[in-house]
Amino acid sequence: MVLKIFNIINGLWCQNKITAKLGLGLKRWIVETGWSGETVLNNNLSMPRLGLGLWGPREGAETELAVSAALEAGYRLFDSASVYHNEKSLGLALMASGLKREDYFVVGKIWNDEQGWLGPQEAMKRSLDNLGLGYFDLTLIHWPTRQSGLTWRALAQARFLGLTRSIGVANFSPTQLLALVEETGLSPQVWQMEIHPLRVRADLPPLAAAWGIQLMAYSPLARGRLKKNQVIGRIAQKLDRSFSQVILRWAWQRGLGVIPKSVKPDRIKENAQIFDFSLSNEDMTAITRLDQARSVLKPPFVFDEAGYVLASAQ
Ligand SMILES: NC(=O)c1ccc[n+]([C@@H]2O[C@H](COP(=O)([O-])OP(=O)(O)OC[C@H]3O[C@@H](n4cnc5c(N)ncnc54)[C@H](OP(=O)(O)O)[C@@H]3O)[C@@H](O)[C@H]2O)c1
């Protein structure tokens, strides 16, 4: 909302190069202070940093209800994927909200068997058709495969054609991401990775900052594995917050995008109430120390020696 008002005022006075430059600087400042709940990507597109994860909710009433509850609670980013099989319901709930297209941000993903040169754009058109939308705000390569170089070029072309406004990757190691950028000369806007207190990935935020890429934490609640954790419980009790609010706030203060999933309206609302309190440096450190470098995700496919998904196992 803050950014929206800013954009209107900015549009009125940015009549020449100098005021336009000042406007962009001011926009970055608004975003960096955290007022807006948004971040500005390296292509100057604004992206909400809180979103609803959509892996799990079934197509139909379950997804529609979750998305409507999220919209009501103030979420404006939706993390979808063709492989989640609930795009139609996401689209219906967005349409029913009456919001303008530019008021929400939809993330899509290219699944392993959609990678290559032709597959990504065909998949995006199929997904957009399901969603009833004209474009994605962000499209990610879901997992690294040996075809990801081609996929990446196809996504860049899709961005040029207007099928998506920005592009990114998920589940790429730093080495794989560097290799992709070196091979194609194209940098991502967003890097989505599994990050939560059991898998802190302290190496990633400085890299993402140095490379100018926004990091987004998936499975930010460690799929509920930390519900009974004593350190988080103690902090939650002290601040009169829930375990999920403490974990999401920890990720937020690290500058990450967060996309918790829930199908329960009360939890969806609870997960969005992380902007009216903060964690001390001590609390941040105590949570970071819970790191076990442990993944809660067990991908159902096999990887080659360099960590690329093997085509035979897709
Ligand atoms: N790019 C990728 O490869 C990738 C991989 C995994 C996930 N993701 C994305 O990240 C999103 C989130 O990750 P995730 O779904 O794996 O896990 P998550 O968000 O860490 O945790 C979801 C689990 O926590 C429960 N939960 C949510 N809010 C809660 C609350 N306030 N109190 C108690 N329990 C709560 C949910 O149950 P209820 O639904 O019953 O509330 C669900 O069982 C996914 O939906 C997907 O969009 C991306």
Ligand as a Chemical Component Dictionary entry (heavy atoms), coordinates in Angstrom:
data_LIG
# 
_chem_comp.id                   LIG 
_chem_comp.type                 NON-POLYMER 
_chem_comp.pdbx_formal_charge   0 
_chem_comp.three_letter_code    LIG 
# 
loop_
_chem_comp_atom.comp_id 
_chem_comp_atom.atom_id 
_chem_comp_atom.alt_atom_id 
_chem_comp_atom.type_symbol 
_chem_comp_atom.charge 
_chem_comp_atom.model_Cartn_x 
_chem_comp_atom.model_Cartn_y 
_chem_comp_atom.model_Cartn_z 
_chem_comp_atom.pdbx_ordinal 
LIG N1  N1  N 0  10.481 -24.654 -4.938 1  
LIG C1  C1  C 0  10.322 -25.794 -4.309 2  
LIG O1  O1  O 0  10.902 -26.819 -4.683 3  
LIG C2  C2  C 0  9.435  -25.853 -3.108 4  
LIG C3  C3  C 0  9.484  -26.975 -2.293 5  
LIG C4  C4  C 0  8.658  -27.012 -1.175 6  
LIG C5  C5  C 0  7.797  -25.955 -0.901 7  
LIG N2  N2  N 1  7.749  -24.887 -1.745 8  
LIG C6  C6  C 0  6.807  -23.775 -1.496 9  
LIG O2  O2  O 0  6.899  -23.363 -0.136 10 
LIG C7  C7  C 0  5.598  -23.415 0.450  11 
LIG C8  C8  C 0  5.672  -23.658 1.936  12 
LIG O3  O3  O 0  6.402  -24.826 2.227  13 
LIG P1  P1  P 0  5.758  -26.168 2.801  14 
LIG O4  O4  O 0  4.360  -26.238 2.372  15 
LIG O5  O5  O -1 6.675  -27.259 2.409  16 
LIG O6  O6  O 0  5.900  -26.041 4.382  17 
LIG P2  P2  P 0  5.738  -24.926 5.537  18 
LIG O7  O7  O 0  5.098  -23.708 5.034  19 
LIG O8  O8  O 0  7.053  -24.827 6.211  20 
LIG O9  O9  O 0  4.774  -25.686 6.549  21 
LIG C9  C9  C 0  3.481  -26.048 6.199  22 
LIG C10 C10 C 0  2.904  -26.893 7.332  23 
LIG O10 O10 O 0  2.804  -26.109 8.520  24 
LIG C11 C11 C 0  1.437  -26.097 8.965  25 
LIG N3  N3  N 0  1.186  -24.723 9.458  26 
LIG C12 C12 C 0  1.123  -23.576 8.730  27 
LIG N4  N4  N 0  0.896  -22.522 9.522  28 
LIG C13 C13 C 0  0.811  -22.997 10.776 29 
LIG C14 C14 C 0  0.573  -22.380 12.032 30 
LIG N5  N5  N 0  0.404  -21.056 12.148 31 
LIG N6  N6  N 0  0.534  -23.182 13.146 32 
LIG C15 C15 C 0  0.728  -24.514 13.040 33 
LIG N7  N7  N 0  0.952  -25.152 11.885 34 
LIG C16 C16 C 0  0.995  -24.398 10.753 35 
LIG C17 C17 C 0  0.603  -26.459 7.767  36 
LIG O11 O11 O 0  -0.564 -27.169 8.144  37 
LIG P3  P3  P 0  -2.053 -26.660 7.748  38 
LIG O12 O12 O 0  -2.106 -26.474 6.262  39 
LIG O13 O13 O 0  -2.917 -27.797 8.230  40 
LIG O14 O14 O 0  -2.267 -25.390 8.507  41 
LIG C18 C18 C 0  1.539  -27.413 7.011  42 
LIG O15 O15 O 0  1.440  -28.719 7.539  43 
LIG C19 C19 C 0  4.917  -24.543 -0.347 44 
LIG O16 O16 O 0  3.519  -24.565 -0.141 45 
LIG C20 C20 C 0  5.361  -24.196 -1.740 46 
LIG O17 O17 O 0  4.609  -23.112 -2.234 47 
LIG C21 C21 C 0  8.575  -24.797 -2.825 48 
# 
loop_
_chem_comp_bond.comp_id 
_chem_comp_bond.atom_id_1 
_chem_comp_bond.atom_id_2 
_chem_comp_bond.value_order 
_chem_comp_bond.pdbx_ordinal 
LIG N1  C1  SING 1  
LIG C1  O1  DOUB 2  
LIG C1  C2  SING 3  
LIG C2  C3  SING 4  
LIG C2  C21 DOUB 5  
LIG C3  C4  DOUB 6  
LIG C4  C5  SING 7  
LIG C5  N2  DOUB 8  
LIG N2  C6  SING 9  
LIG N2  C21 SING 10 
LIG C6  O2  SING 11 
LIG C6  C20 SING 12 
LIG O2  C7  SING 13 
LIG C7  C8  SING 14 
LIG C7  C19 SING 15 
LIG C8  O3  SING 16 
LIG O3  P1  SING 17 
LIG P1  O4  DOUB 18 
LIG P1  O5  SING 19 
LIG P1  O6  SING 20 
LIG O6  P2  SING 21 
LIG P2  O7  DOUB 22 
LIG P2  O8  SING 23 
LIG P2  O9  SING 24 
LIG O9  C9  SING 25 
LIG C9  C10 SING 26 
LIG C10 O10 SING 27 
LIG C10 C18 SING 28 
LIG O10 C11 SING 29 
LIG C11 N3  SING 30 
LIG C11 C17 SING 31 
LIG N3  C12 SING 32 
LIG N3  C16 SING 33 
LIG C12 N4  DOUB 34 
LIG N4  C13 SING 35 
LIG C13 C14 SING 36 
LIG C13 C16 DOUB 37 
LIG C14 N5  SING 38 
LIG C14 N6  DOUB 39 
LIG N6  C15 SING 40 
LIG C15 N7  DOUB 41 
LIG N7  C16 SING 42 
LIG C17 O11 SING 43 
LIG C17 C18 SING 44 
LIG O11 P3  SING 45 
LIG P3  O12 DOUB 46 
LIG P3  O13 SING 47 
LIG P3  O14 SING 48 
LIG C18 O15 SING 49 
LIG C19 O16 SING 50 
LIG C19 C20 SING 51 
LIG C20 O17 SING 52 
# 
